[in-house]
Amino acid sequence: MNYFFIFLGGGLGSLARFATSKGVDSLFKSNFPLGTFVSNIVASAILISLVLLIETKQDEFSWVKPMLIIGFCGGFSTFSTFSYETHTLIANGNILLAILNIVISLAVGIGLIFLIRAKS
């Protein structure tokens, strides 16, 4: 059953990432890969919130980890797209934007997890 939950969550997460990226990119025209950044940050926030939610109730929410944490958040966040877009920035001579993409994505993603965890 876990494989089904991962499959379902991953598909939904991928659709959410696609919609988020397209929506953000249509609102904000930029060379910076803002759509991927937003998807990854939102996925990080959802992931840590879910981890905190089920931390003490793992038996009650046994489906949450495979479907939402592994599947949905795995499909919603995207390291491969982040890596490709960073490579493209470098290849196009946008070295500063590439460095900013790496630093800001990591700092905000990890920082957000610390912030949410500290408030719980």
N, C-alpha and C positions, 0 to 999 in steps of 0.2 A: 504493500500500500504506500510505503514511503516513496517509491519511484513515481507513482502516480501523482502524489502531492508535489514532488519536486518538478515534475513535468508541467503540471497545471500552474504552479506558482511561477516557474520560469517563463512560461508563455505569457502570463499576465504581466510579469515584470518587464519583459521585452516590449510588449505593447505600450506599457506606461512610459518606458524610456523613450521609445520612438515618438510618442505624442508629446512628451515633455520637451524633448530636444527640438522637435519641429515648432512647437509653440513658442518656446523661448527664442529660438533663432529667427522666427518671423517677427517677434516683437522688438528684438534688439539686434540690429545689423552690426557685426563686429568681426574682426579677424580672430579674436579670442574665441575659443570653442566653449561658449557660455552654456549651450544646451547640454553638453556632456558634463560640464562642471556642475550644473544644477541637478542633473540626474544623479550624479555620484554623491553629492552632498545630501540630497533628500534620502537616497538609499541608505546612507550612513546613519542618518537620524532615525529612520524607520527601524533599521537593524538594531541599534543600541536600545531603542525604546522597547522593541519586542523581547530582546534578551533580558532586560530589566523586568518586564512584565511576567515572563515565565520562569525567572530565576528560582522562585520558591514554589512554583506550581507546575513543575514539569510533567507530572503525571496527568494533570487535568488538560494540559495543552500539548500533548505529544505530537499533534499534527502541525503545530506552529513552526517548529524548527525545520522540518523538511519542506513544507509548503511556502512559508513566508520568509524565513531567514535564509535558507539555502536557495530555494526556488525564486521567489519574488525579488528579494534583494539582490541575488546573483544576476537575475535577468535585468533588473532595473539599473544597477550600476554596471560600469563597463570599463575595465582596465584596458582591454584591447583597443577600444576606440580612443581612450585617453592617450595611449601610447602612440597610436597612428597619427592622431591630430598633433601631438607634440612633435613627432618626426616631421610632419608636413610643415609645421611652423619653422622648424630648423632648416629644412630643405629650401623653403621659400625666403630664407634670410631673416626671418622674424625671431632672432635668437632671444631677445629680451622677453617677448611674449611667450616663448617656449619655456624659459626659466620661470617666468611668473606663473604659467599654467602648472608647472610641477610644484613649485613652492606653495602657491595659494591652495591648490587642490589638496596637497598633503596636510598643510597646516590647518586649514578649515575642517577637513574631514576628520582628522585625529582630534583636533581641538574640540569639535562639536561632540565627539564621543565623551571626552573628559568632562565637558560642561554638562551634558545631559546626565551622565553618571553621577556627578557631584551633586546635582539637584535632586536626585532620587533618594 
